[in-house]
Amino acid sequence: MKPTSHIQSINLPDGRVITLETGLMARQADGAVLLSMGDTRLLATVVSAKEAKEDVDFMPLTVDYQEKFASTGKIPGSFQRREGRLSDYEILISRLIDRALRPLFPEDYHADTQVQVTLFSSDAEILPDALAGLAASAALAVSNIPFHGPISEVRVARVDGQLVINPTRTQLETADMDLMVAATMENVMMVEGEAKECSEEDLAQAILVAHNAIKAQCQAQLDLRSKVGVTTRTYCHERSDEALQKAVESFCYDKVYAVAKSGAPKHERSAGFRKVLEDFVASMGEGAEVDKFLVKKYFHDVEYRAMRNMILDEERRLDGRRLDEVRPIWCEAGFLPATHGSALFTRGETQSLTSVTLGSKEDEQIIDGAVISGYNNFLLHYNFPSFSTGETRPNRGPGRREIGHGNLAMRSLKQVLPPQEECPYTIRIVSDILESNGSSSMATVCAGALALMDAGVKIKAPVSGIAMGLITDGNRFKVLSDILGDEDHLGDMDFKLTGTANGITGCQMDIKIDGLPYEVLLKALSQASAGRAHILNEMSKALAGPREDYRPHVPRITQLTIDREFIGAVIGPGGKIIQEIQRETGSTISIEEKGEQGIVQIYTADKAGMDKAVARIKGIAAKPEIGAVYHGKVKSIMPFGAFVEFMPGKDGLLHISEIRWERIETMDGVFTEGQELQVKLVEVDPKTGKFRLSAKALLPRPEGMPERSPRPERGDRPERGPRPDRGDRGPRPERGDRGPRPEFGDRTEGGSASEAAPASE
């Protein structure tokens, strides 16, 4: 018997409907919701441990989003033919959900909690990433897990000048702004996206439109929760010692405030804080039982309050800067001599060494996902080694943070890349963070723009990035420019904005408090704009724009367009021709079919090889023209003439009568195979497509030699009478009765190519 379920619908402005259903599936989870929209089906589940682990003072939340290949009727391309580790795309969606949910769990709730969102069926026009956050929040809403939600996430895109909520895949292809926004009924919690140099006002307006749509989706979750009738579980996940807390506060606060106000560098400041903590422990006396867990917890609370009060009361920051001041910047383009492009960018105690490599089409990334598949020719990889923060840890593969930071930088720079026709390279940017004290992803954007220009890539404009912070006590709001790592950790907002002098190209905002007033958002946007302009000015001192040409050791790419009918001829049987061209010219050649054309890319480090490869391909793809003169090569010699390759892969007959004006009795000694000569194409047989060449047409006619009457066009020739039937002509004589077959040399001179040539060339 089918289980009883509860259903709640959400009507979108364009008439589409989202359905949330609980009680039908995954009933042993703490919460489970099936989201349906069109043919899309997302199952979200949430499970939280009944108790927290000992001495845990944070929220151990895990969020996984996965797309099943069966959802789009595909079989995985992996060796095992099954879903494996999450792809970068799935990790990025998992991060979007995580960043919206995490701030809304109670501060004293520390039980291991796992959210899983799985795509089981996919509609080709519905983008599931815009629905995953709604499904996850709905699963929490129908569970008994403590949660200060619900939230929802929507995509807002600007299509043909209009802001559209959750656009279709087709609509998104023409959008010039693409944002993911997460919010509660009252407040925006998370923003991430890209734009083609939009204004701050346009960005703020898009966030407002998205929030209005989210409110209705949050209300639907509250209605569903009411239908289910859920009671939130009780819990007690924290130990406390009020006397110890007061002792830590009394002994440490003023000392911590003094260290915070000193303006010391990161490591000196950290050492100062550690000294205060050690002094407190020592003050308790030898042999005293110290609850190290609680001492560290309460000391962290002291650091939190001291730093925030200093900013709110004195508008003074940890390194002594003004609230809107950017740290000192120095940068250098072309720092690595052997790379295609490079830059070293340093801002305060954050440093990125970034390189650019320009590759061929063969270097494109193959994307084999359930929903997204194809090729990617712009890559940005962000690396965060442990030494960048003076720490030791195993160097394993990139974590979710590295993938997220790299994606933000990639989306920000992608907006200014030249069209593929102008820059047909596969571009890979690698940012290695050598020092880190906040805003390393923004340093990656700045270094990446400089490295692209150093490589000679004609980007539309330089891009800079800045991370904005926020400190508030609920009544006072202080916006910080170019935040430090501690200001991010102890602050209330991390708002990263990237762009050119003309507008915003990327953004990422995470709010750690329940609420961001609209006027504070506008102030942050305005302050960020001024900061970006300052950084762009500093970058221009190293390199103001793209170099005139690619660096000397950058391999060159030439792109040709040929008719589709010639693609097979360029490739040759079994790839013989294209492999031969690559081998002889030292090039890499790729061919892609687009409509009625073939796009040929030739990639080589040698100009001579490039010229030779271009000539070969143009020759193969060119159409022979009657009357045109060609430089040919003798391929074979026959008694009646020679076959000459006058274009790559195209041979024509140079009849013995068309070699010279003087009569030639025999082909002996006239040519040698491989001999080169100039020939003129004088005829293409309309039936067979065979080519008739002439060399004497390029020679002056000897004086006194009569000019031959022109060969009549086929349409001007006299009509022949009806061919007699075989029966009227008598029986055909046997071979023996017809006499010996004449040798080639005895045949009538001056026959046409079709008469004298063998059946095939």
Disulfide bonds with the S-S distance in Angstrom:
none
